[in-house]
Amino acid sequence: MTLAVRRTCAQATALCMVAILLAFGSNALRNPGLPWVEDWTKKLTNLTSVGGIPVVDLPVVSGSYNDPNILIIDARDREIYEQSHIPGAINLPIHAIDQFFDQFQSQFPPIMPVITYCDGAGCDQAANLAEHLKNNGYDQVRIFLAGLSEWTKAGLPTESGPGKRGYGQN
């Protein structure tokens, strides 16, 4: 490296260090300071709706998963769904929705109540699937934002394997 490049790198590093120190210092002086790490799971699961679609919590889903009149849909990829899913949930991966939606719609009429889920609060697949369903006439769609992570954390049963119905298979 030439001397000019080394000098530029050293100046850039020094500038970054000063910026970091200023950020730490200003946060320390701020009352109250901003948290450096935040658990967004609780904030997301306290939402009442996402894009106008109602959000349901664990007691609602755990009380619904054995109800044959309520359809629970796992929006994750087939491989992940087969590792573990809510008992009785079908698999309709959001990435394959266009390919399998007609088949899905022929089996499950839009009047059927639906709950979508995925891994948890950091996963947007359930919300994306719910939005797609709502835009296609499924007015009774809801989202379980806390997803499978909260389900398993609560010690509720799971299934593995392909399940009863899956739409992510080619």
Backbone as a printed PyTorch tensor [residue, N CA C, xyz], in Angstrom:
tensor([[[  0.8320,  -1.1820,   0.0000],
         [  0.0000,   0.0000,   0.0000],
         [  0.8760,   1.2450,   0.0000]],

        [[  0.3910,   2.2430,  -0.6690],
         [  1.1370,   3.4930,  -0.6990],
         [  0.8810,   4.2540,   0.5920]],

        [[  1.7170,   5.1950,   0.8510],
         [  1.6140,   5.9980,   2.0600],
         [  0.2910,   6.7630,   2.0960]],

        [[ -0.1630,   7.2600,   0.9640],
         [ -1.4170,   8.0160,   0.9110],
         [ -2.6110,   7.1190,   1.2530]],

        [[ -2.6080,   5.8920,   0.7840],
         [ -3.7070,   4.9610,   1.0720],
         [ -3.7080,   4.6090,   2.5550]],

        [[ -2.5310,   4.3630,   3.1130],
         [ -2.4310,   4.0490,   4.5440],
         [ -2.9310,   5.2090,   5.3890]],

        [[ -2.5450,   6.3990,   5.0110],
         [ -2.9680,   7.5880,   5.7550],
         [ -4.4980,   7.7340,   5.6820]],

        [[ -5.0690,   7.5220,   4.5130],
         [ -6.5220,   7.6290,   4.3420],
         [ -7.2380,   6.5790,   5.1870]],

        [[ -6.7400,   5.3480,   5.2010],
         [ -7.3370,   4.2820,   6.0140],
         [ -7.2500,   4.6170,   7.4990]],

        [[ -6.1070,   5.1410,   7.9280],
         [ -5.9310,   5.5120,   9.3320],
         [ -6.8810,   6.6430,   9.7030]],

        [[ -7.0610,   7.6110,   8.8340],
         [ -7.9770,   8.7180,   9.1040],
         [ -9.4300,   8.2300,   9.1560]],

        [[ -9.7840,   7.3390,   8.2550],
         [-11.1490,   6.7920,   8.2460],
         [-11.4120,   5.9950,   9.5240]],

        [[-10.4360,   5.2170,   9.9570],
         [-10.5780,   4.4480,  11.1960],
         [-10.7030,   5.3860,  12.3890]],

        [[ -9.8830,   6.4080,  12.4420],
         [ -9.9550,   7.3700,  13.5390],
         [-11.3010,   8.0780,  13.5520]],

        [[-11.8120,   8.4450,  12.3920],
         [-13.1010,   9.1120,  12.2960],
         [-14.2270,   8.2000,  12.8020]],

        [[-14.1820,   6.9270,  12.4300],
         [-15.1880,   5.9610,  12.9040],
         [-15.1200,   5.8050,  14.4230]],

        [[-13.9210,   5.7470,  14.9680],
         [-13.7580,   5.6100,  16.4230],
         [-14.3180,   6.8310,  17.1470]],

        [[-14.0730,   8.0080,  16.6260],
         [-14.6090,   9.2290,  17.2220],
         [-16.1330,   9.2110,  17.1640]],

        [[-16.6940,   8.7880,  16.0470],
         [-18.1550,   8.7210,  15.9050],
         [-18.7560,   7.7500,  16.9060]],

        [[-18.1170,   6.6030,  17.0910],
         [-18.6070,   5.6160,  18.0560],
         [-18.5400,   6.1670,  19.4710]],

        [[-17.4380,   6.7910,  19.8060],
         [-17.2990,   7.3810,  21.1460],
         [-18.3330,   8.4810,  21.3790]],

        [[-18.5840,   9.2950,  20.3780],
         [-19.6150,  10.3300,  20.5050],
         [-21.0040,   9.7200,  20.6880]],

        [[-21.2910,   8.6400,  19.9870],
         [-22.5870,   7.9680,  20.1190],
         [-22.7670,   7.4090,  21.5310]],

        [[-21.7490,   6.7260,  22.0400],
         [-21.8160,   6.2050,  23.4010],
         [-21.9540,   7.3420,  24.4090]],

        [[-21.1550,   8.3860,  24.2250],
         [-21.1870,   9.5220,  25.1560],
         [-22.5260,  10.2380,  25.1570]],

        [[-23.0690,  10.5180,  23.9830],
         [-24.3550,  11.2250,  23.9350],
         [-25.4800,  10.3530,  24.4850]],

        [[-25.4180,   9.0480,  24.2850],
         [-26.4450,   8.1680,  24.8430],
         [-26.3380,   8.1080,  26.3660]],

        [[-25.1040,   8.1340,  26.8760],
         [-24.9180,   8.1190,  28.3290],
         [-25.4640,   9.3920,  28.9680]],

        [[-25.3700,  10.5190,  28.2720],
         [-25.8620,  11.7890,  28.8040],
         [-27.3660,  11.9620,  28.6170]],

        [[-27.9320,  11.2330,  27.7030],
         [-29.3630,  11.3370,  27.4160],
         [-30.1620,  10.7380,  28.5760]],

        [[-31.2600,  11.4030,  28.9350],
         [-32.0900,  10.9000,  30.0210],
         [-33.5010,  10.6640,  29.5070]],

        [[-34.0010,   9.4840,  29.3910],
         [-33.2890,   8.2140,  29.5700],
         [-32.5130,   7.8600,  28.3070]],

        [[-31.4720,   7.1020,  28.4800],
         [-30.6750,   6.6640,  27.3370],
         [-31.4220,   5.6520,  26.4990]],

        [[-31.0580,   5.5710,  25.2500],
         [-31.6640,   4.5800,  24.3650],
         [-31.0610,   3.2090,  24.6600]],

        [[-31.8900,   2.1660,  24.6880],
         [-31.3300,   0.8260,  24.9190],
         [-30.4890,   0.3930,  23.7240]],

        [[-29.3780,  -0.2720,  24.0040],
         [-28.5070,  -0.7400,  22.9350],
         [-29.0650,  -1.9980,  22.2880]],

        [[-29.7930,  -2.7800,  23.0830],
         [-30.4180,  -4.0020,  22.5940],
         [-31.8750,  -3.9700,  23.0320]],

        [[-32.7690,  -4.3490,  22.1460],
         [-34.1930,  -4.2960,  22.4410],
         [-34.8410,  -5.6110,  22.0600]],

        [[-35.7650,  -6.0740,  22.8940],
         [-36.5510,  -7.2640,  22.5690],
         [-37.8470,  -6.8020,  21.9360]],

        [[-37.8990,  -6.8740,  20.6000],
         [-39.0700,  -6.3960,  19.8670],
         [-40.2030,  -7.4000,  19.8550]],

        [[-39.9340,  -8.6230,  20.3030],
         [-40.9620,  -9.6600,  20.2760],
         [-42.1990,  -9.2410,  21.0470]],

        [[-42.0110,  -8.7290,  22.2550],
         [-43.1630,  -8.3290,  23.0750],
         [-43.9330,  -7.1840,  22.4300]],

        [[-43.2230,  -6.2440,  21.8370],
         [-43.8930,  -5.1170,  21.2010],
         [-44.6880,  -5.5740,  19.9790]],

        [[-44.1260,  -6.4800,  19.1990],
         [-44.8240,  -6.9610,  18.0120],
         [-46.0230,  -7.8250,  18.3760]],

        [[-45.8910,  -8.6540,  19.4070],
         [-46.9980,  -9.5270,  19.7680],
         [-48.0990,  -8.7720,  20.4840]],

        [[-47.8560,  -7.5330,  20.9000],
         [-48.9010,  -6.7210,  21.5100],
         [-49.6880,  -5.9260,  20.4790]],

        [[-49.3170,  -6.0410,  19.2170],
         [-50.0780,  -5.3770,  18.1620],
         [-51.4590,  -5.9990,  18.0620]],

        [[-52.4460,  -5.1980,  17.7100],
         [-53.7930,  -5.7340,  17.5340],
         [-54.1020,  -6.0180,  16.0770]],

        [[-53.3420,  -5.4030,  15.1700],
         [-53.5330,  -5.7010,  13.7530],
         [-52.2760,  -5.3370,  12.9790]],

        [[-52.1360,  -5.9460,  11.8100],
         [-51.0490,  -5.6500,  10.8810],
         [-51.7070,  -5.4120,   9.5300]],

        [[-51.5730,  -4.2160,   9.0360],
         [-52.1830,  -3.8800,   7.7600],
         [-53.6950,  -4.0740,   7.7580]],

        [[-54.3230,  -3.8530,   8.9070],
         [-55.7700,  -4.0180,   9.0210],
         [-56.2160,  -5.4520,   9.2560]],

        [[-55.2820,  -6.3900,   9.3300],
         [-55.6100,  -7.7920,   9.5870],
         [-55.4040,  -8.0520,  11.0820]],

        [[-56.4330,  -8.5780,  11.7560],
         [-56.3150,  -8.7990,  13.2090],
         [-55.1950,  -9.7760,  13.5680]],

        [[-54.5610,  -9.4940,  14.6930],
         [-53.5250, -10.3560,  15.2520],
         [-54.1430, -11.1290,  16.4120]],

        [[-53.8850, -12.4260,  16.4720],
         [-54.3720, -13.2470,  17.5810],
         [-53.1940, -13.6990,  18.4260]],

        [[-53.4890, -14.0450,  19.6760],
         [-52.4300, -14.4640,  20.5890],
         [-52.4830, -15.9730,  20.8280]],

        [[-51.5610, -16.4420,  21.6370],
         [-51.4170, -17.8720,  21.8920],
         [-52.6950, -18.5250,  22.4130]],

        [[-53.3980, -17.9430,  23.3920],
         [-54.6250, -18.6000,  23.8640],
         [-55.6740, -18.8050,  22.7620]],

        [[-55.7730, -17.8620,  21.8390],
         [-56.7290, -18.0090,  20.7380],
         [-56.3210, -19.1750,  19.8360]],

        [[-55.0470, -19.2440,  19.4770],
         [-54.5830, -20.2950,  18.5760],
         [-54.6290, -21.6590,  19.2680]],

        [[-54.2020, -21.7160,  20.5190],
         [-54.2170, -23.0110,  21.2180],
         [-55.6440, -23.5000,  21.4310]],

        [[-56.5970, -22.5980,  21.4840],
         [-57.9950, -22.9910,  21.5820],
         [-58.6270, -23.3010,  20.2430]],

        [[-57.9210, -23.0250,  19.1610],
         [-58.4770, -23.1930,  17.8140],
         [-57.8670, -24.3440,  17.0250]],

        [[-56.6980, -24.8240,  17.4280],
         [-55.9920, -25.7390,  16.5380],
         [-56.6840, -27.0880,  16.3760]],

        [[-57.5670, -27.4570,  17.2710],
         [-58.3180, -28.7030,  17.1200],
         [-59.6910, -28.4850,  16.5020]],

        [[-60.0210, -27.2540,  16.1970],
         [-61.3350, -26.9260,  15.6300],
         [-61.3030, -27.1460,  14.1180]],

        [[-62.0890, -28.1020,  13.6000],
         [-62.0590, -28.3760,  12.1600],
         [-62.6450, -27.2410,  11.3180]],

        [[-63.3050, -26.2820,  11.9660],
         [-63.8920, -25.1590,  11.2330],
         [-62.9410, -23.9720,  11.1080]],

        [[-61.7470, -24.0920,  11.6860],
         [-60.7370, -23.0300,  11.6010],
         [-59.4960, -23.6110,  10.9380]],

        [[-59.0360, -22.9500,   9.9140],
         [-57.8810, -23.4060,   9.1560],
         [-56.6280, -22.6870,   9.6490]],

        [[-55.6510, -23.4450,  10.1110],
         [-54.3760, -22.8700,  10.5330],
         [-53.3560, -23.1660,   9.4380]],

        [[-52.7050, -22.1080,   8.9720],
         [-51.7810, -22.2300,   7.8310],
         [-50.3740, -21.7930,   8.2370]],

        [[-49.4240, -22.6620,   7.9830],
         [-48.0070, -22.3840,   8.1890],
         [-47.4670, -21.8050,   6.8820]],

        [[-46.9430, -20.5850,   6.9420],
         [-46.4900, -19.8760,   5.7470],
         [-45.0200, -20.1380,   5.4010]],

        [[-44.3570, -20.9800,   6.1800],
         [-42.9220, -21.2270,   5.9700],
         [-42.6850, -22.2120,   4.8330]],

        [[-41.4430, -22.3170,   4.4010],
         [-41.0620, -23.2750,   3.3650],
         [-41.3760, -24.6970,   3.8180]],

        [[-41.6520, -25.5540,   2.8470],
         [-42.0400, -26.9340,   3.1300],
         [-41.0260, -27.6610,   4.0120]],

        [[-39.7400, -27.5120,   3.7210],
         [-38.7100, -28.2210,   4.4860],
         [-38.7530, -27.8330,   5.9590]],

        [[-38.9670, -26.5730,   6.2370],
         [-39.0200, -26.1000,   7.6240],
         [-40.3190, -26.5580,   8.2760]],

        [[-41.4190, -26.4830,   7.5310],
         [-42.7150, -26.9540,   8.0190],
         [-42.6230, -28.4230,   8.4330]],

        [[-41.9800, -29.2410,   7.6260],
         [-41.8980, -30.6710,   7.9140],
         [-41.0610, -30.9770,   9.1560]],

        [[-40.1730, -30.0750,   9.5450],
         [-39.3880, -30.2800,  10.7620],
         [-40.2610, -30.1600,  12.0010]],

        [[-41.1840, -29.1890,  11.9950],
         [-42.0490, -28.9670,  13.1560],
         [-43.1330, -27.9630,  12.7820]],

        [[-44.3710, -28.2810,  13.1360],
         [-45.4780, -27.3610,  12.8920],
         [-46.6020, -27.6120,  13.8930]],

        [[-47.5310, -26.6880,  13.9690],
         [-48.6950, -26.8310,  14.8370],
         [-49.5210, -28.0080,  14.3170]],

        [[-49.9620, -28.9070,  15.2050],
         [-50.7460, -30.0590,  14.7550],
         [-51.9690, -29.6300,  13.9410]],

        [[-52.1480, -30.2820,  12.7990],
         [-53.2840, -30.0030,  11.9380],
         [-53.0960, -28.8400,  10.9860]],

        [[-52.0180, -28.0840,  11.1610],
         [-51.7740, -26.9330,  10.2780],
         [-51.4080, -27.4340,   8.8880]],

        [[-51.9030, -26.7240,   7.8820],
         [-51.4920, -27.0410,   6.5210],
         [-50.3350, -26.1290,   6.1430]],

        [[-49.6390, -26.4990,   5.1100],
         [-48.4920, -25.7210,   4.6510],
         [-48.8290, -25.0370,   3.3310]],

        [[-48.7520, -23.7180,   3.3410],
         [-48.9280, -22.9220,   2.1190],
         [-47.8360, -21.8570,   2.1190]],

        [[-46.6450, -22.2250,   1.6270],
         [-45.5150, -21.2860,   1.6620],
         [-45.8090, -20.0310,   0.8580]],

        [[-45.5160, -18.9010,   1.4370],
         [-45.7840, -17.6300,   0.7670],
         [-45.0280, -17.5430,  -0.5540]],

        [[-43.8350, -18.1140,  -0.6340],
         [-43.0550, -18.0200,  -1.8730],
         [-43.6910, -18.8230,  -3.0100]],

        [[-44.5920, -19.7620,  -2.6700],
         [-45.2210, -20.5970,  -3.6960],
         [-46.7090, -20.2920,  -3.8560]],

        [[-47.1540, -19.1780,  -3.3140],
         [-48.5830, -18.8600,  -3.2910],
         [-49.1830, -18.7910,  -4.6900]],

        [[-48.5110, -18.1940,  -5.6310],
         [-49.0620, -18.0770,  -6.9840],
         [-49.2240, -19.4430,  -7.6440]],

        [[-48.3020, -20.3220,  -7.3730],
         [-48.3150, -21.6560,  -7.9760],
         [-49.4380, -22.5250,  -7.4070]],

        [[-49.7580, -22.3790,  -6.1240],
         [-50.6800, -23.2960,  -5.4630],
         [-51.9990, -22.6590,  -5.0240]],

        [[-52.1900, -21.3680,  -5.2720],
         [-53.3650, -20.6990,  -4.7280],
         [-54.6750, -21.2300,  -5.2930]],

        [[-54.7490, -21.5210,  -6.5740],
         [-56.0000, -22.0390,  -7.1570],
         [-56.3890, -23.3720,  -6.5190]],

        [[-55.4210, -24.2370,  -6.3330],
         [-55.6660, -25.5270,  -5.6930],
         [-56.1290, -25.3190,  -4.2480]],

        [[-55.4580, -24.4400,  -3.5450],
         [-55.8300, -24.1280,  -2.1630],
         [-57.2570, -23.5940,  -2.1010]],

        [[-57.5620, -22.6410,  -2.9620],
         [-58.8620, -21.9860,  -2.9550],
         [-59.9880, -22.9730,  -3.3000]],

        [[-59.7060, -23.9640,  -4.1290],
         [-60.7380, -24.9470,  -4.4630],
         [-61.0520, -25.8570,  -3.2760]],

        [[-60.1060, -26.0300,  -2.3570],
         [-60.3290, -26.8800,  -1.1920],
         [-60.8480, -26.1070,   0.0150]],

        [[-60.5040, -24.8350,   0.1100],
         [-60.8680, -24.0450,   1.2750],
         [-61.5480, -22.7580,   0.8230]],

        [[-62.8730, -22.6870,   0.9770],
         [-63.6070, -21.5060,   0.5130],
         [-63.2500, -20.2620,   1.3240]],

        [[-63.3820, -19.0960,   0.7130],
         [-63.0270, -17.8420,   1.3840],
         [-63.8420, -17.5320,   2.6460]],

        [[-64.9380, -18.2460,   2.8680],
         [-65.7330, -17.9900,   4.0810],
         [-65.1200, -18.6610,   5.3090]],

        [[-64.1280, -19.5080,   5.1130],
         [-63.5180, -20.2480,   6.2140],
         [-62.6070, -19.3430,   7.0470]],

        [[-62.7250, -19.3710,   8.3800],
         [-61.7910, -18.6220,   9.2270],
         [-60.3800, -19.1980,   9.1120]],

        [[-59.3910, -18.3080,   8.9940],
         [-58.0040, -18.7090,   8.7660],
         [-57.0950, -17.9950,   9.7610]],

        [[-56.1080, -18.7460,  10.2720],
         [-55.0350, -18.1620,  11.0910],
         [-53.7200, -18.5290,  10.4130]],

        [[-52.9100, -17.5250,  10.0930],
         [-51.5930, -17.7820,   9.4950],
         [-50.5110, -17.6060,  10.5530]],

        [[-49.4270, -18.3490,  10.4050],
         [-48.2860, -18.1920,  11.3100],
         [-47.0080, -18.5810,  10.5980]],

        [[-45.8790, -18.2010,  11.2060],
         [-44.5640, -18.6690,  10.7750],
         [-43.7040, -18.8390,  12.0200]],

        [[-42.4170, -18.4970,  11.9710],
         [-41.5250, -18.7640,  13.0980],
         [-41.7970, -17.9140,  14.3300]],

        [[-42.1070, -16.6600,  14.1430],
         [-42.3050, -15.7760,  15.2830],
         [-42.3260, -14.3340,  14.8510]],

        [[-42.1610, -13.4530,  15.8160],
         [-42.3170, -12.0230,  15.5700],
         [-41.3430, -11.4710,  14.5350]],

        [[-40.1990, -12.0970,  14.3560],
         [-39.2400, -11.6130,  13.3680],
         [-39.5030, -12.1240,  11.9600]],

        [[-40.5310, -12.9200,  11.7970],
         [-40.8440, -13.5340,  10.5000],
         [-42.0510, -12.8260,   9.8900]],

        [[-41.9350, -12.3740,   8.6550],
         [-43.0490, -11.6530,   8.0240],
         [-43.8490, -12.5080,   7.0490]],

        [[-43.5310, -13.7820,   6.9360],
         [-44.2220, -14.6420,   5.9790],
         [-45.7020, -14.7990,   6.3100]],

        [[-46.0490, -14.9180,   7.5940],
         [-47.4540, -15.0710,   7.9880],
         [-48.2540, -13.8240,   7.6390]],

        [[-47.6790, -12.6530,   7.8870],
         [-48.3760, -11.4010,   7.5580],
         [-48.5310, -11.2540,   6.0470]],

        [[-47.5020, -11.6160,   5.2910],
         [-47.5880, -11.5360,   3.8280],
         [-48.6420, -12.4920,   3.2790]],

        [[-48.6930, -13.7070,   3.8270],
         [-49.7000, -14.6730,   3.3900],
         [-51.0990, -14.1880,   3.7660]],

        [[-51.2580, -13.6760,   4.9790],
         [-52.5610, -13.1700,   5.4120],
         [-53.0310, -12.0390,   4.5060]],

        [[-52.1170, -11.1600,   4.1500],
         [-52.4650, -10.0570,   3.2530],
         [-52.9100, -10.5900,   1.8800]],

        [[-52.2100, -11.5850,   1.3700],
         [-52.5790, -12.1780,   0.0820],
         [-53.9730, -12.8130,   0.1730]],

        [[-54.2140, -13.5440,   1.2470],
         [-55.5240, -14.1790,   1.4220],
         [-56.6280, -13.1290,   1.5180]],

        [[-56.3780, -12.0940,   2.3020],
         [-57.3760, -11.0270,   2.4630],
         [-57.6670, -10.3550,   1.1230]],

        [[-56.6380, -10.1010,   0.3500],
         [-56.8060,  -9.4720,  -0.9630],
         [-57.5340, -10.3740,  -1.9610]],

        [[-57.6280, -11.6620,  -1.6330],
         [-58.3040, -12.6110,  -2.5140],
         [-59.6010, -13.1460,  -1.9050]],

        [[-60.2150, -12.3470,  -1.0390],
         [-61.5580, -12.6620,  -0.5640],
         [-61.6760, -13.3670,   0.7690]],

        [[-60.5740, -13.7090,   1.4080],
         [-60.6320, -14.3640,   2.7190],
         [-60.7530, -13.2810,   3.7900]],

        [[-61.9940, -12.9790,   4.1620],
         [-62.2380, -11.8760,   5.0930],
         [-62.0290, -12.2500,   6.5540]],

        [[-62.0000, -13.5470,   6.8590],
         [-61.8510, -13.9840,   8.2430],
         [-60.4210, -14.4510,   8.5330]],

        [[-59.4630, -13.7850,   7.9560],
         [-58.0640, -14.1540,   8.1640],
         [-57.4910, -13.3690,   9.3410]],

        [[-56.6630, -14.0670,  10.1300],
         [-55.9790, -13.4700,  11.2780],
         [-54.5290, -13.9550,  11.2930]],

        [[-53.6960, -13.2530,  12.0210],
         [-52.2610, -13.5680,  12.0520],
         [-51.8440, -13.9160,  13.4830]],

        [[-51.1310, -15.0190,  13.6290],
         [-50.5150, -15.3820,  14.9010],
         [-49.0540, -14.9560,  14.8150]],

        [[-48.7910, -13.7000,  15.1810],
         [-47.4460, -13.1250,  15.0270],
         [-46.3850, -13.8420,  15.8510]],

        [[-46.7330, -14.2760,  17.0460],
         [-45.7440, -14.9160,  17.9140],
         [-45.2810, -16.2460,  17.3400]],

        [[-46.1080, -16.8720,  16.5430],
         [-45.7420, -18.0350,  15.7600],
         [-45.2970, -19.2620,  16.5190]],

        [[-44.6300, -20.1270,  15.7730],
         [-44.2190, -21.4190,  16.3160],
         [-43.2540, -21.2700,  17.4810]],

        [[-42.4590, -20.2150,  17.5070],
         [-41.5070, -20.0460,  18.6130],
         [-42.2440, -19.9060,  19.9460]],

        [[-43.3160, -19.1260,  19.9850],
         [-44.0810, -18.9960,  21.2340],
         [-44.8660, -20.2760,  21.5180]],

        [[-45.3660, -20.9080,  20.4800],
         [-46.1050, -22.1570,  20.6270],
         [-45.2410, -23.2120,  21.3260]],

        [[-44.0280, -23.4100,  20.8320],
         [-43.1480, -24.4270,  21.4270],
         [-42.6410, -23.9800,  22.7930]],

        [[-42.4200, -22.7030,  22.9590],
         [-41.9690, -22.1670,  24.2560],
         [-43.0180, -22.4490,  25.3380]],

        [[-44.2920, -22.4600,  24.9530],
         [-45.3760, -22.7330,  25.8950],
         [-45.5510, -24.2290,  26.1550]],

        [[-44.7550, -25.0540,  25.4700],
         [-44.8160, -26.4930,  25.6750],
         [-45.9870, -27.1680,  24.9860]],

        [[-46.5610, -26.5030,  24.0040],
         [-47.6880, -27.0830,  23.2730],
         [-47.1880, -28.1020,  22.2560]],

        [[-48.0380, -29.0470,  21.8620],
         [-47.5830, -30.1200,  20.9650],
         [-47.2720, -29.6250,  19.5600]],

        [[-46.3680, -30.3290,  18.9260],
         [-46.0360, -30.0560,  17.5190],
         [-46.0530, -31.3780,  16.7670]],

        [[-46.1100, -31.2730,  15.4580],
         [-46.0120, -32.4290,  14.5740],
         [-44.8210, -32.2160,  13.6600]],

        [[-44.3320, -33.2970,  13.1140],
         [-43.3090, -33.1960,  12.0740],
         [-43.7630, -34.0450,  10.9010]],

        [[-43.0980, -33.8940,   9.7880],
         [-43.4760, -34.6190,   8.5860],
         [-44.3380, -33.7700,   7.6800]],

        [[-44.8300, -34.3680,   6.6000],
         [-45.5520, -33.5880,   5.5890],
         [-46.9230, -33.0850,   6.0180]],

        [[-47.4880, -33.6100,   7.0940],
         [-48.7990, -33.1380,   7.5240],
         [-49.9010, -33.6590,   6.6170]],

        [[-51.1060, -33.1780,   6.8690],
         [-52.2730, -33.6430,   6.1110],
         [-52.2970, -33.0860,   4.6980]],

        [[-52.0110, -31.8180,   4.5670],
         [-52.0500, -31.1600,   3.2630],
         [-50.8690, -30.2150,   3.1680]],

        [[-50.2690, -30.1770,   2.0510],
         [-49.1810, -29.2310,   1.8400],
         [-49.1790, -28.7830,   0.4060]],

        [[-48.8810, -27.5260,   0.2110],
         [-48.9000, -26.9580,  -1.1340],
         [-47.5230, -26.5540,  -1.6220]],

        [[-46.5040, -26.7630,  -0.8260],
         [-45.1760, -26.3620,  -1.2410],
         [-44.4370, -27.4370,  -2.0100]],

        [[-45.0650, -28.6020,  -2.1970],
         [-44.3980, -29.6850,  -2.9160],
         [-44.5850, -29.5120,  -4.4090]],

        [[-43.5620, -29.8410,  -5.1330],
         [-43.6570, -29.7790,  -6.6000],
         [-43.9510, -31.1450,  -7.1620]]])
